[in-house]
Amino acid sequence: HSCSCSRITPTPLGEGKSTLVGLVQALTAHKRCNSIACLRQPSQGPTFGIKGGAAGGGYSQVIPMEDFNLHLTGDIHAVTAANNLLAAQLDARIFHEATQTDQALYERLVPAVKGSRKFAPIQLRRLKRLGIEKTDPYALTPDEIRRFARLNIDPHNVVWTRVLDVNDRYLRKITIGLSPTEKNLTRDTSFAISVSSEIMAILALATGLEDMKQRLAKMVVAFDKTGAPVTADDLGVTGSMMVLLKDAIEPTLMQTLEGTPVLVHAGPFANIAHGCSSIVADDIGMKLAGKRGYVVTEAGFGSDIGMEKFFNIKCRASGKVPNAVVLVTTVRALKMHGGGPIVTAGAPLRREYMSENLDLLEKGVPNLLKHIENGLKYGVPVVVAINAHGTDTAAEHELVRKAAKAAGAFEALVSNHWAKGGEGAAELAQAVIDACNRPSEFKLLYEVDMSIEDKIIRIAKEMYGAGTIELNSKVRDAIRLYTEKGFGKLPICMAKTSMSLTGDPSVKGAPKDFKLVINDICLSAGAGFIVPMCGEISKMPGLPTRPSIFDIDLNTETGEIEGLF
C-alpha cells in the first residue's frame, strides 16, 4: 500500500515531518507490518538559516540527524555542479558565437582530428532536430553550417540560472560578464537555491537513468532570437551532466529511532517545484515492503501544494495509485488560522498558543476542513492526524476530531509520536491500515489535454477556493508561446506560498472566491511541467539577523556536531 503524508496550511515552524516518522515507527515496531518511509533530503540552506533541520523531532526522528541535515551523500552538490556546468556552457556559447564567424565556429565545434572531422553523438542529435539528415561534416551546405553552429541565444531571454545550496540574499539579482575578457557581453541574472533547480525536480521524477537522460536533454535553458526554445542537448551538456549525476539517482538508506527503514532521496522545494520525494525511492520501497506492506511518502506542505502536485504530477509520471492520505494538523496552526497572533520562527510563542482557547480554535477549523475536502476530491480516504503538543488540551483535541469526522475524514485522532515515538502513533497506524484496506477510487484533478489556462483555473478554484485568476500580458504571451512550441499538454506546477491557501502569505483561514494573481510563468520541459508563479516567490532565501550559524559547532575533542536542531 502507498500512503501520502500531507498537512494543513502550516505555521513557519512546520507541523508534519515527525508525524510521518512516528507513523512508520508505529506500523513497523507496534503493528508488525513491513513499512518504509520515503523522505526528501533537506537543503542545507535552511539548516544554517532559521528553519533548522527536517529530520522530525522528539522520539520520532530520522537518525543520524546530523548527516541527514548536512549534505548527506552529496546529491544536492551533484545537482549544483550539473546545473552550473550547464550555466557556464550557456554563457560561454553566447560569447563564442558573438566573437566568431559561422565557418570558424563550425570548425571549432567539429574539429579536425588527424585530418578528419567527425560529429559527436550529441551533435548528430542536434542535426536531426534541425531536420538535417547528414552524418558527414564535409557535406553540410553554408546554410546548414550556420543553422547547426549558431544557437542564436537571445541574452534577454535566458531562463537558466546558477544555483547554490546556501541562503544568500545578495545573489537574488546580479550582473555577470563584467571582466574585460568578456568584451562587454554583460547581462543581468540571478542565483537560486540548489533544491529549486529543475535538475532536482528531474532527479525526483525520473524512473531510471535513461529517463533521467531524456529529461535532462529536453530542459529548455533559453529562447533564441526567433522565440524557438534552446535545450541542454543543443548545448551539448547532457552526457556531462549525467556523469555528474550518475550516483545521485540512488536513494540513501537511513533509519528512524526505532529502526524502521527510511529512503532519503531528492529534495525539490514544495512551494516552487513539486515537493515530493523520488519515484525511484517509492518504487524501491514498494518492492521491499511487499504487497501487504506500507510505503509512507512525503508530499510537502499543505494539500493545496504538496498533495495536489503529488497526485497530478508525481502519480501521473509514476503510474502509482495511492491508497490513503494522512493529513497532519496541529492545534497551534488552527489557532493561527482563527486569527491568532503571527507565529515567527525564532520568537517565543504567544500565550494564545500556550493555553486553551476553543473560540480561536473553532474559527481556524475551516482551514482543516478545506484540506480534508481537497483530499476527498481525489477519491482517497483522508486520515487526520492531530500532532499533539504539550500545551494542547483534551477539549481542543476533541473539537478538532469531531469537526474533521463531520467533514468526511475517514478517521481523526490524536498522535503522541513526538513524546512517545511509535507507541504514541499506534492508533494512527491502525487507522491508516483500515483506510488502505478500502478499494481505491483514485482520480486526477484534470486531464493534461486541457489548455494551460484551464488547468490553472481548475487548480485555483478546486484546491485553493479562488473565484477567478488574473494573468498579465507577459504571462498570456508566454502561455501562447509554450502552446505554440508543443508544451501545452504538460501538467501544472503552481509556485505559491505555503503559508496560505491564497497567493498572499498573510491571509489565513479558508477564504473563498478570491482573485489569484499569476504574475509570471516558466517552463520546466525536462521535469515535465509548467510553473505559474502566484505572487512573489523567492527562489533564494536569505539569512536572518541571528541565523542558526551562531549555534552550530564541531566538538574537536569528540568529533560530534553540536547545536544542530
N, C-alpha and C positions, 0 to 999 in steps of 0.2 A: 504494500500500500504506500502511496505517497501523500504527504501532508504538507501543506504550505503554511508557514507561520508569518502572519502579518500583524498589524496593530492599528489602534485608533490614531488620530492626529496627535503626535507626541508633544511633550514639553521638550525644551532644549537639552534636558538631562537624559533623554532616552527612556523608553518604557518596556522594551520587549526582549532583549537578547538573552537575558538569564532565563526567561520562560522556556525558550526553545531548548536550552541546555538542560534545565530541570526536567522537561518533558521526556527527553530521550533517556535521561538517567532513570526516571521512573519506569519507562517502558522496558528498559533492559534489566535493571537491578531489582525492580519491585514487581513487575508483571511478567518477567522471564520471557520477554519477546526479543527476537533479533531486531535491533534498531540502530540506525546510523543517522547522525546529524550532518547536514551539509551547510557550511557557513562560508561567507565571504572572508577574504583576507583583509584586515584593516589597513587603511592608508596610515603611514607614519606621520602625515601632516597633522591630523587632529590629536595624535598621541602626544606630540610635543606642544600642541596648542592649548585648548581648554576642555575639549570634549573627553579626553582620556582614551583609554583602550576600549576594545569591543569584544572582550572575552567572556561576558556575563559577569556575575558577581556573587558574593557570599559563598554558599555551598553549591552553587550551580555555575561552575566556570570551566572553560577550556584551559588545559594546562599543557606545558608550561606557558603561562600567560605572557611572560616577558618575550619569549620567542614569537608567540602568536602576534603580538603587537609591534614587534620591531623587525620588520622586513623578512622574517621567517626564512624562506629559501631563496629570496631574491627575485621572485616572479615579477614584482612591481618594478624592480630595476631593469629587468629584461624588457618589459613593456616600454619603460622610459627610453632605454637605449634604441629599441626598434623605432619608436616614434621620432626620436631626434635624429636618427640616421636618415630617415625619410625627409625630415625638415631640412637637414643640411644639403641633401642631394637636390631638393627642390630649388633652394636658393642658388646653389652652385649652377644648376642648369639655366636658370634665368640669366645669371651673369655670363655664362659661356655663350649663350645664344645672342646676347646683346653685343658681344665683342668679336664675333666671328662671322665669316661668310658661310653660305649654305655648304659649299664644297669643303671648306676647312672643317666645319662641324662634322660633316659626314665622314671625312677621312679620319677624324679622331674617334668618332663613335664606332666606326668599323675599321680598326687599324690593320695595316698590312703586317702580318707576322710571317717572316721568312718569305716575303714577296707575295703572299696570298691573303685576301680578305675573306672573313667568314662571319656571318651573323650569329650572335649568341641566341640560345633558345628563346629568351625573353624578348629579344628584338624581332624574332620571327613571329611571336605572338602579336606584337605591335603592328607589323606589316599586315598580318591577317585582318586585324581590326580595321585597318585603313583600306581593306579590300585589294591589297597588292599581293597577288598570288605569285611571288617570285622568291627564290631562295639564293640566287646568285647576286652578290653585292655589286658585280660589274654590269648587271643587266638593268639596273634602275635608270629611268629617264630623269632629266634635271628636275621635272615637276615632282616625281616620286621621291627623289632625294630630298627636296625641300620639305615635302609633307612628312617624311619619315624623321628628318633631323630636327625640325622645328616644332616644339610643343606650343610655342607662341603664348606662353602663360601670361595672363593679364595680372600684373603685380597688384592691382587694386581689387582682384577677385581671387586671392589666395585664401583658402578656408582651413588649411592645416596649420596648427600652432605647435610650438615646442611645449614640453611638459617637464615637471619636476615634482618629486613627492615631498615637498616642503611647503608649509603655509607662508607664502612670500608675496605680500600685497603689492610690492613695488614692481612686480613683473606683470601686473594686470594690463598695462599698456606700455610698450617700449618701441624704440626706433632701432632698427638694425641696419648694418651696412655703412656705418659712419667712418670706417677706416679708409684712408686714401686708396688702398689697394682695390676697393670695390667700385671705384670710379663713379661716385655719386649715385649708385644704384641703391639708395636707401628706401626703406618702406616701414610703415607702422605695423606692428604685430603685437603678440602677447604670449605669455606662458599660461598654461592651465595646469591644474594639479594632475599628476600621472594617472590617477584612477578615473579621471574623466576622459582619457584618451579613447578614441574609437577602437584602438587595438585591445584595450581592456575589455570592452563590450564583446569584441570578437572572441577573445580568449574564453569568455563566459558562455558564448553561444555556439562555438564550434563543436562539431560532433567527433572530430578527429583531425589528424594532421593535414590530410588532403582538403578537407572542408575549410580548415583554417587558412590554408594557402590560397584557395579560391576567393575567400572573403577579403584577405589582405590585398590581393591583386585588384579587387574591384573598388577599393577605397578611393573616393573622389577627393583629391587634395587641392584642386584649384579648377578654374574655368579659363579657357583660352579666350583670345580677343574676339572670337565669334560666338562665345557663350557655350561652347562644347566642353563637357567635363574632361579633366585630365586626371588619370588614375595613378596609383602607386606602381602599377605594372608598366605604364607608359614611361615612368622614370627609371625603370629597371631595378627596383629595390626589393621586389617580392621575395626572391630567393635569399637575399642577405638578411631580411627581417626574419624569415623562417629559421635561419641558422641561429639567430639570437634567441628565438622563442621556442626552440625545439624541446627544451626541458620544462618550460613554463606550462605546457599543456598537461603535465602530470600533477594531480592534486596532492596535497600533503596530508598524511595521516597523523592525527593527533588524538587526544582523548579528553573526556570530562574527568572531574574529580572522582567519579565513581566508576571510571574505566570504560565508559561507552565510547565506541569509536566516533571520531569527528573527521570528516573530509573537508579540509580547508582549501579553497581554490577561487581565484579571481576576486576582483573587488570593485565592480562598477558602481559608481555613485547612484543612489536611487532617485535623487531629485534631478539629475542631469541625464544619466544613462538609465538602464532598466533595473538596477538594484537587486540582482539575484545572483546566487552562487552558480556554479557552472553546470552545464548539461552533462559534461564528462563525469563530474563528481556524482551527480544524480544517477547516471547510468551505472557507474561502479557500485554505488550504494545499493541500488535496487537489485543488482546481480548478487551482491554479497548477502543482503538481508533475506533474499528469497521471497517466494510468493506470499508467505504468511508473515513476513517481517514488515518493518516500518521505516521509511525514509522521511525524516522531517527536514525540509529545506527552507531556506530563508527567502522572504520577499520583503525587502527593506521598507521602512516607514509604514504609512497607512495604506488602507485598501485602495484609496484613490490613486496612489502612485505605485507602490511595490506590488500589491496583489494584481492590480489591473495590468501591469506590464508583465508580471509573471505569467498570467493566463494568455494575454493577447500577443505577446512577443515570444516568451520562452516556451510555453506549451505548444504554440503554433510551430516553432522551429524544431522542437524535440519530438512532437507527436505523443507526448506523455499526457495521461489524463489523471488529474489529482482526485483523491478520494475525500479529502476534508480540508477545511481552513481552520486554523487556530488563530483567533483574533484576540490579541492581548490588550487589556485595558488596565488603567490604574485609577484609583480614587483621586489621586493628585492631578492627573491630566484632566479628568472630567470636571473637577472644581475650577481649573483654569478656564475650561470652555464655558463654564457657567458664569464667568465674569470675575473670577479670582484675580489677584494681583499677578503681574508679569513674573514668570519664572525665568531666572537668569542663571546660566551655568557659572559656578564660582561664587555666587552670592547665597547667603543663608535663606532658607525657605521662610516665607511669611507665616504668621500664626494661623491664617485660614487653612493652610495645608497641614498644620500640626495638631489640629483639634477637630472634633466632629462639627460638620456644617452641612446638614441634609438639604437645606434650601439651595445653597450654592451647587451642591452635587446634582440635585434634581434638574437645575437649569442647564447643567452641562451634559446630561444624559443624551440629548438629541444627537450629539456628535457620534456617540457609540452606536445609536440606532441607525444612523446613516451608513456607517461601516458594515453593520450586520446586513442591511438592505443590499449594499453593494455585493457582498459575498453571495447572498441568495440569488442574485440575478444570474449567476453562472451555474446555477443548479447544483451547488455543492453545499453539504451541511456545514454550518458555522458553529464551532465550539468557542465560547467566550471564556477566556482565562483572565480572572481578576488577579493581577500580580500584586500580592499583599505587601503593604509597607507597615512598619511598626506603629505608625501614628493613625492608621485606619481604625474604624470601629465596626463592630458586628452589624450595627444598624445601617451603616454606609454600604457595607458589602451586600446586605440583603436588598437594599434599594436597587443597586446596580443589577444584581442577579435577577430580580423579578422583572425589571424593565427589559433586560436582554431576552429573557424567555418569552415575554409577551410580544416581543418584536420578531419572533420566529427563530431565535437561536436554538440549535439542536440541544445544547446544554450550556449552562453558565455557572461557573463555580470558582471558588477562591483557591488560589495556589500559593503555598508557602515554601516554594522551592528555594528562595534566597536564604531563608533561615534554616530550612530542614533538608535541603538537597532533594534527591529523587523521592524520598518518603513524603515530602510536602506537596509533591505533584502527582501522587498516586491516583487521586480521584480524577484529575485532568487526563491522565494517561488512559484510564478506563473509559472516559467519555470519548476520547479520540478513537480507541479501539471500537467502541459501539458505533460511532459515526462512520468509520471506514468500512464497517460491515454492511452499510446500506448501499444499494446499487447506485452507481454514479450516473447522474443525469447532466453531466458537464456540457456547457455550451459556451462558445466565444461571444464577445460583445458585438463584434462587427465582422463583416467579410472584407477581405483586402481589396476586392474589385470596386468598392465604393470609392467616390472621389476623395482626395486628400481632405478637402474642407468638410465633407460629410462625416468622415471618420473623426475629425477633431470635434465637430459638433456633438456626435454620438457620445464620445468620452466625457466632454464637458457637461453635457446635460445629465447623463446617466450616472456618472461616477462622482461628480462634484456638486451637482444640483444647480448648475448655471442655467440661466434662461436664454442668453444669447452669447455669441462670440463676436469679437471685433478684430478684423485683420487690416493692418495698414497697407499702403500701396506696395511697399517693399516686400512684404510677406506674400501679397497676391501675385506679384511678378515672379517671385521665387517658386511659388506653387505651380504657376503656369510653366515655368522652365523645367521643373522636376517632372511634370506630367509629360511635357513635350519630349524630354530626353529618356522616357521609359521608366521612370521611378515612381509613377503614380500608384502602383499596386503594392507598395511597401506598407507594413503596419506603422503605427504612430507611436512615438516615444515622447510623451509630454515632459518637458522640462519645467517643473513647477515647485514652488516652495513646499517643504514637507510640514511646515508649521501651521497650515490652514487648508481647508477644503477649497478655498478660493486661491487666486493668484497673489493675494496680499497676506503676508505672514502675520500681520497684526489682527486680522479678522478671525475670531474664534467661533466655536459652536458649529452649527449646521445651517448656514444661511441658504436661502432659496432664491432662484430666479435672478441672480446677479449677472453682470456682464463680465465675461472672461476676456481680457485683452491679450492677444497674441502679438507681441511686438518684434519678434524675429523668428526665423526658421532656418534650420540647417539640415544637411543631408548626411546620413551615415550609411552609404551604399554597401560597404563591406559588412558592417554589423547587420544591415538589412532593415533599417527603419529610418523614418523622417522625424526630426526633432523640432517641434514648435516650442518657442520659448514664451512662457507665461510670466510677465513681469520681469523684474531684474533678478537674474540668476547668475551669481558669480561662479566662474569655473576655477577661481583661485582664492581660497580662504586666506585670511590674514591672522597674524598673531595678536592676542590681546595685550594689555599693558603688563599683566603678570601671567605669562603662559606657564604651562606645566614644566617647561625647561628648568625653572628655578628649583624644582623638587627632585628632578631625576639625577641620579648619580650612580657611579660604579664603585663598589667597595673594593679597593685594591688589595685588601688582605684576603677576602673570601672569594673575590671574583663575582659577587652577586650584584644584580641590578636592584637599586633601591629607589623608592619614590614613584614608581610607575603604578598607575591605577586603571 
